[in-house]
Each structure stands twice: as structure tokens, then as C-alpha cells.
């Protein structure tokens, strides 16, 4: 007699499988007028790959930090010989397609009062093969959208044109010298980063442990106020009221201690250098008390730069200036997806086929913030509005209907097992790239 049952779940992985879609475009002629041969238009990108393949290559490189040469090896293991330049062309094409979405995210960020900013170095390969240290600047909202901008140097010529024309009044950043001319030219006010101040104080603990512990305890109180405001989900007025009532007395006490401790140590000691840095940043640090959109620190934008730091250890460098600009576009989109807790692959497959026919005035509808699917999310499952693997009736995956309509085109699907190789033959002199 059965009294019950136990269910045990085991996770399995199916072998990687690619299919080739043959898109047939019939040639038609009118038997009466004989005006010529008519044939539906095909896709003009020349990729020979569906967006499902291109999006996977992009996500693996810029979200999972897998360089193209490793992806090339993975394709070869399943019997798809691809040149690395082909993969580069796919990522470049994808970056060009999403450029309007990146511009829409930039406009959205510049409409806010406070913008966070930071930069990180990245190597750029010149035409002669030499390496040059370029920069990737990041501009974003706290734990929300972020935009990367590629520049060949660290000068103020990077953030000045990017921020020009926006409505931002405050920029939250570290004490880098690049921001000085920008603040003066664009009439922006600087908000400093408490994490940088705290880090220098923490590193000087061996020089003055008692004083450093006292300062760190006060800084911890400030972070407790900010954490409680986020947990209670306070609005702007609530955040501002909490900072005025709780954070301002702590900041005043902390500022007095910084001035006092700065006079007690020789100027060349680590502790004195930390106090000097804190005093220099203090007027800009106190300003966060008046701006509810600002954070106590700049950790949000530094966290966004981690994808660049992890990626450059794998893909090593970008190819010339145009390669850096294309990488910045893709890092922008994937970085915003990650910060908004969205799944990037499904959304790339969703928005890229729609970009060609989507009105430019409504391009904001395709950004990550609008593209979030409402309702609970299931871990491990894609969250997307449409399934890129399902096409409308009579339409092939990743292709646009021709002027004669979908009835003039047929799709023949030919599966490719993982252990079969794609070869050139006399009857089919076409190199397949694992897509369409």
C-alpha cells in the first residue's frame, strides 16, 4: 500500500544546439505586363546570424566577461567554425543598433538634479599596435541607470561635453582634478564621497588608532541613518528631514574633530594626510545634507565600474577609439540591466528587432527602466515581454517581412547537432555562422 512519495529534483543541462534557417525569397514576374522580376527585400545587415546568437555573444563578453577568442573556441567545439573578426562584427553591429537607446538613457540621467560620476582606465590599441591608456567615464543615478562614455584621456574634456546641456545641478564624485574646470564652466556644485574619506582614515589606523576609531564610529552613525531611510522607503521630504535632525549634528561633530586632529600630527604622517584630504573635501561633503537625491557616498557608480574592471582582465583592451565607443554602448545597456535586476539576453532579443520600426520620439519605451516586466520574478528564468524564439505567423525569426508580405517567404529549418561540422559544398557555397 502506497502511503506517500518523495520527490527529488536534479538539474540537467541539454547539449548546445544551433539551427540554420533558410529564408526563401521567391522571384515573381507578371505574365501580362512583363515589367521585370519582383522579389521581397531581405535583411540588410549581412550578418548571417539571428539576433538570438548575436545577443548571446554580447552578453557573454560584456556581462559574463568572456572574451571573443574563448567564444570562438566554444563555437568550434560544437562544430561551428567562426573567425574572430566575425564575432567582432556582430558585437559592433549590435552596439550601433542600441545607440539610440543609450542616448535616451543619457537624456534621462541629465534631467535629474544630481548625477554620480567616476572613471576607470582601459587599454586602447592604436593603429600601429601600441597600447594607450584611455578612460571609461561612468555617469549614473544611485543604483539605477548608468551610461559609460569612452575618452582617450582623463582630462576635463571628457565630463564637460557629456554633462553640457543637461538640467543637473549637482555632481557627486571623488576629489579628482578633472572635475574642477567642469564645475566652474557648467556652474555645477560638487558633492563629495564619504567612502573615499572613510577609506583614507581607515588606512591610517596604524598611525593613530584611537583617533581613527573615533572618527569611524561617527561615520558609521551617518550610514545607519541612510540605511534606515532606505529600509523605511522614505520620500524626498522624509530623507531630508532625517538628515537635518540626525545626520547634521553628527556631521558638525565630525567636522570639528577633523580640524582638531589635523593640528596634532606632523604633516607627513598618513593620519595627517587623511585629515588634509577630509578637510579639503568637507565643504562638498556637507552639501549632501541639502540634496535628498544625493547619496552619502559614490559607491553606486563605483559598483557600476566593476564590470569594466572584471572585463578588462579578460578581453584586455579595446580596438582603437571606435572600438571603445562601441564597448561603452554595450556596457551601458548591460550595466543598466544588471542594476535594475533585469535579464539582459531576453531584452536584447526583444528590442533590437523593434528598433528599426520604432518611432524615434518614443525610443524611451525600449530602455531598461520601461522594459521591466511587472509581477514577481522567478529566479533562473528569463524575464522578457516577448519570446524571441517565437515569430509571428508566417514570419521567420529575426527577419523582416518584405514588401510583398509574409506570404511570399517561407522558412525551412535545418537542425545542426553539436557534433556536426559546417562545411562548404559544391551545391551550397555558403558559410553558415551558426545563426540564420
GIDA-V612605 format. One record per residue. N is the residue number from 1. RES is the residue in one small letter. PHI is phi in radians with two decimals (* if undefined). OMEGA is omega in whole degrees, 0 to 359 (* if undefined). Layout:
N|RES|PHI|OMEGA + N|RES|PHI|OMEGA
//
This chain:
1|x|*|180 + 2|x|-1.42|181 + 3|x|-1.90|181 + 4|x|2.86|180 + 5|x|-2.74|174 + 6|x|-1.96|180 + 7|x|-1.93|179 + 8|x|-2.06|180 + 9|x|-1.67|174 + 10|x|-2.25|181 + 11|x|-1.55|179 + 12|x|-2.17|176 + 13|x|-2.10|178 + 14|x|-1.46|179 + 15|x|-1.06|178 + 16|x|-1.14|183 + 17|x|-2.39|175 + 18|x|-2.01|178 + 19|x|-2.21|177 + 20|x|-1.89|176 + 21|x|-1.77|174 + 22|x|-1.60|179 + 23|x|-1.64|184 + 24|x|-1.68|179 + 25|x|-1.97|183 + 26|x|-1.20|175 + 27|x|-1.70|185 + 28|x|-2.14|177 + 29|x|-2.44|179 + 30|x|-1.44|182 + 31|x|-1.31|182 + 32|x|-1.64|186 + 33|x|-1.57|180 + 34|x|0.95|180 + 35|x|-1.37|180 + 36|x|2.42|181 + 37|x|-1.48|178 + 38|x|-2.03|180 + 39|x|-2.47|178 + 40|x|-1.08|177 + 41|x|-1.30|176 + 42|x|-1.81|178 + 43|x|-1.10|185 + 44|x|-1.78|182 + 45|x|-1.44|178 + 46|x|1.15|184 + 47|x|-1.41|188 + 48|x|1.00|178 + 49|x|-2.57|178 + 50|x|-1.34|180 + 51|x|-1.09|178 + 52|x|-1.11|177 + 53|x|-1.39|181 + 54|x|-1.09|180 + 55|x|-1.10|179 + 56|x|-1.14|177 + 57|x|-1.11|181 + 58|x|-1.14|181 + 59|x|-1.13|180 + 60|x|-1.13|182 + 61|x|-1.38|190 + 62|x|-1.72|176 + 63|x|-1.92|181 + 64|x|-1.89|173 + 65|x|1.04|179 + 66|x|-1.81|184 + 67|x|-1.13|186 + 68|x|-1.16|181 + 69|x|-1.19|175 + 70|x|-1.27|176 + 71|x|-1.16|176 + 72|x|-1.07|178 + 73|x|-1.13|179 + 74|x|-1.16|176 + 75|x|-1.12|180 + 76|x|-1.14|180 + 77|x|-1.15|179 + 78|x|-1.75|173 + 79|x|1.51|179 + 80|x|-2.12|179 + 81|x|-1.34|179 + 82|x|-2.23|173 + 83|x|-1.40|179 + 84|x|-1.13|178 + 85|x|-1.10|176 + 86|x|-1.10|177 + 87|x|-1.13|176 + 88|x|-1.09|179 + 89|x|-1.11|179 + 90|x|-1.10|181 + 91|x|-1.15|177 + 92|x|-1.12|178 + 93|x|-1.10|180 + 94|x|-1.09|179 + 95|x|-1.11|178 + 96|x|-1.12|181 + 97|x|-1.19|185 + 98|x|-1.56|181 + 99|x|-0.99|177 + 100|x|-1.07|178 + 101|x|-1.17|178 + 102|x|-1.10|178 + 103|x|-1.12|178 + 104|x|-1.16|177 + 105|x|-1.14|178 + 106|x|-1.05|179 + 107|x|-1.09|178 + 108|x|-1.14|180 + 109|x|-1.16|183 + 110|x|-1.26|176 + 111|x|-1.44|180 + 112|x|-1.50|181 + 113|x|-1.27|186 + 114|x|-2.18|179 + 115|x|-2.13|175 + 116|x|-1.60|184 + 117|x|-2.59|175 + 118|x|-2.87|180 + 119|x|-2.53|178 + 120|x|-2.57|180 + 121|x|-1.33|175 + 122|x|-2.57|183 + 123|x|-1.41|179 + 124|x|-2.16|179 + 125|x|-1.52|179 + 126|x|-1.45|182 + 127|x|-1.10|181 + 128|x|-1.49|179 + 129|x|1.62|179 + 130|x|-1.29|181 + 131|x|-1.78|180 + 132|x|-2.22|180 + 133|x|-1.47|177 + 134|x|-1.78|183 + 135|x|-2.37|170 + 136|x|-1.97|178 + 137|x|-1.57|178 + 138|x|-2.07|177 + 139|x|-2.28|184 + 140|x|-2.83|173 + 141|x|-1.76|183 + 142|x|-0.97|176 + 143|x|0.98|178 + 144|x|-2.43|185 + 145|x|-1.06|178 + 146|x|-2.46|178 + 147|x|-2.22|176 + 148|x|-1.77|180 + 149|x|-2.26|183 + 150|x|-1.58|176 + 151|x|-2.39|184 + 152|x|-1.45|179 + 153|x|-2.62|185 + 154|x|-1.76|186 + 155|x|-1.25|180 + 156|x|-1.22|178 + 157|x|-1.22|174 + 158|x|-1.43|183 + 159|x|-1.28|184 + 160|x|-1.09|179 + 161|x|-1.20|181 + 162|x|-1.21|183 + 163|x|-1.49|183 + 164|x|-1.17|178 + 165|x|1.55|179 + 166|x|-1.59|180 + 167|x|-1.77|182 + 168|x|-1.16|177 + 169|x|-1.91|182 + 170|x|-2.27|173 + 171|x|-2.24|180 + 172|x|-1.77|184 + 173|x|-2.75|177 + 174|x|-1.35|182 + 175|x|-1.57|181 + 176|x|-1.13|183 + 177|x|-1.25|183 + 178|x|-1.19|185 + 179|x|-1.49|182 + 180|x|-0.99|179 + 181|x|-1.09|180 + 182|x|-1.18|180 + 183|x|-1.09|181 + 184|x|-1.26|184 + 185|x|-1.25|184 + 186|x|-1.75|179 + 187|x|1.00|177 + 188|x|-1.72|175 + 189|x|-1.84|185 + 190|x|-1.61|171 + 191|x|-2.02|186 + 192|x|-1.40|183 + 193|x|-2.04|179 + 194|x|-1.20|180 + 195|x|-1.11|177 + 196|x|-1.18|178 + 197|x|-1.13|181 + 198|x|-1.11|182 + 199|x|-1.08|180 + 200|x|-1.21|176 + 201|x|-1.17|180 + 202|x|-1.12|179 + 203|x|-1.20|180 + 204|x|-1.73|183 + 205|x|-1.12|180 + 206|x|-1.15|180 + 207|x|-1.40|180 + 208|x|-2.56|187 + 209|x|-1.12|184 + 210|x|-1.17|180 + 211|x|-1.13|181 + 212|x|-1.15|179 + 213|x|-1.11|179 + 214|x|-1.17|179 + 215|x|-1.20|180 + 216|x|-1.13|178 + 217|x|-1.15|178 + 218|x|-1.18|178 + 219|x|-1.12|178 + 220|x|-1.10|177 + 221|x|-1.10|178 + 222|x|-1.10|179 + 223|x|-1.17|177 + 224|x|-1.15|178 + 225|x|-1.10|181 + 226|x|-1.17|180 + 227|x|-1.15|179 + 228|x|-1.15|178 + 229|x|-1.13|178 + 230|x|-1.26|179 + 231|x|-1.14|179 + 232|x|-1.49|178 + 233|x|0.94|181 + 234|x|-1.26|176 + 235|x|-1.41|183 + 236|x|-1.04|181 + 237|x|-1.15|178 + 238|x|-1.17|177 + 239|x|-1.10|181 + 240|x|-1.12|180 + 241|x|-1.16|179 + 242|x|-1.12|178 + 243|x|-1.19|181 + 244|x|-1.23|184 + 245|x|-1.45|186 + 246|x|-1.93|186 + 247|x|-1.39|184 + 248|x|-1.07|177 + 249|x|-1.05|178 + 250|x|-1.18|179 + 251|x|-1.13|178 + 252|x|-1.13|178 + 253|x|-1.13|180 + 254|x|-1.15|179 + 255|x|-1.11|178 + 256|x|-1.14|179 + 257|x|-1.15|179 + 258|x|-1.08|179 + 259|x|-1.15|180 + 260|x|-1.20|183 + 261|x|-1.19|181 + 262|x|-1.16|181 + 263|x|-1.55|187 + 264|x|-1.68|184 + 265|x|-2.14|175 + 266|x|-1.04|188 + 267|x|-1.18|184 + 268|x|-1.63|182 + 269|x|-1.38|178 + 270|x|-1.03|180 + 271|x|-1.15|179 + 272|x|-1.13|177 + 273|x|-1.16|177 + 274|x|-1.13|178 + 275|x|-1.17|179 + 276|x|-1.12|178 + 277|x|-1.12|181 + 278|x|-1.12|179 + 279|x|-1.13|179 + 280|x|-1.16|181 + 281|x|-1.63|189 + 282|x|-1.15|177 + 283|x|-1.00|178 + 284|x|-1.31|181 + 285|x|-1.28|181 + 286|x|-1.14|185 + 287|x|-1.12|182 + 288|x|-1.14|179 + 289|x|-1.12|183 + 290|x|-1.70|186 + 291|x|-2.09|182 + 292|x|-1.17|178 + 293|x|-1.29|182 + 294|x|-1.41|176 + 295|x|-1.75|176 + 296|x|-1.23|180 + 297|x|-2.42|181 + 298|x|-1.85|185 + 299|x|-1.12|180 + 300|x|-1.07|182 + 301|x|-1.30|175 + 302|x|-1.17|176 + 303|x|-1.12|178 + 304|x|-1.13|180 + 305|x|-1.35|180 + 306|x|-1.11|179 + 307|x|-1.10|177 + 308|x|-1.25|181 + 309|x|-1.12|178 + 310|x|-1.19|182 + 311|x|-1.20|184 + 312|x|-1.20|173 + 313|x|-1.32|182 + 314|x|-1.93|179 + 315|x|-1.53|165 + 316|x|1.22|185 + 317|x|-2.75|174 + 318|x|-1.90|183 + 319|x|-1.62|178 + 320|x|1.07|186 + 321|x|-1.21|180 + 322|x|-1.16|176 + 323|x|-1.15|177 + 324|x|-1.16|179 + 325|x|-1.16|178 + 326|x|-1.19|177 + 327|x|-1.11|179 + 328|x|-1.09|179 + 329|x|-1.08|183 + 330|x|-1.25|176 + 331|x|-1.12|178 + 332|x|-1.08|184 + 333|x|-1.18|182 + 334|x|-1.24|177 + 335|x|-1.15|177 + 336|x|-1.17|176 + 337|x|-1.02|184 + 338|x|-1.14|183 + 339|x|-1.22|177 + 340|x|-1.65|177 + 341|x|1.04|178 + 342|x|-1.94|180 + 343|x|-1.65|190 + 344|x|-1.27|186 + 345|x|-1.09|181 + 346|x|-1.09|182 + 347|x|-1.30|175 + 348|x|-1.09|178 + 349|x|-1.13|182 + 350|x|-1.47|190 + 351|x|-1.46|187 + 352|x|-1.12|176 + 353|x|-1.10|182 + 354|x|-1.56|186 + 355|x|-1.11|184 + 356|x|-1.14|183 + 357|x|-1.95|181 + 358|x|-1.49|179 + 359|x|-1.07|182 + 360|x|-1.13|180 + 361|x|-1.24|179 + 362|x|-1.92|184 + 363|x|-1.15|179 + 364|x|-1.08|180 + 365|x|-1.12|181 + 366|x|-1.74|180 + 367|x|-1.35|183 + 368|x|-1.02|183 + 369|x|-1.12|180 + 370|x|-1.41|185 + 371|x|-1.37|181 + 372|x|-1.15|179 + 373|x|-1.40|180 + 374|x|-1.22|177 + 375|x|1.71|182 + 376|x|-1.18|179 + 377|x|-1.79|178 + 378|x|-1.72|180 + 379|x|-1.03|176 + 380|x|1.52|180 + 381|x|-1.92|179 + 382|x|-1.23|175 + 383|x|-1.95|182 + 384|x|-2.64|185 + 385|x|-1.41|179 + 386|x|-2.32|179 + 387|x|-1.51|182 + 388|x|-1.16|180 + 389|x|-1.50|181 + 390|x|-2.02|182 + 391|x|-1.80|174 + 392|x|-1.07|181 + 393|x|-1.00|178 + 394|x|1.41|182 + 395|x|-2.14|180 + 396|x|-1.42|182 + 397|x|-1.16|172 + 398|x|1.33|182 + 399|x|-2.12|179 + 400|x|-1.72|178 + 401|x|-1.20|179 + 402|x|-1.39|182 + 403|x|-1.12|180 + 404|x|-1.46|178 + 405|x|1.66|184 + 406|x|-1.23|183 + 407|x|-1.26|180 + 408|x|-1.62|182 + 409|x|-2.38|180 + 410|x|-2.15|180 + 411|x|-2.11|176 + 412|x|-1.98|183 + 413|x|-1.76|180 + 414|x|-2.17|183 + 415|x|-1.23|176 + 416|x|-2.14|178 + 417|x|-1.26|184 + 418|x|-1.19|183 + 419|x|-1.74|178 + 420|x|-1.80|180 + 421|x|-1.81|175 + 422|x|-1.54|183 + 423|x|-2.24|171 + 424|x|-1.38|178 + 425|x|-2.26|181 + 426|x|-1.19|182 + 427|x|-1.51|181 + 428|x|-2.36|184 + 429|x|-1.51|183 + 430|x|-2.45|178 + 431|x|-1.54|178 + 432|x|-1.53|181 + 433|x|-1.94|177 + 434|x|1.47|178 + 435|x|-2.07|180 + 436|x|-1.77|*
//
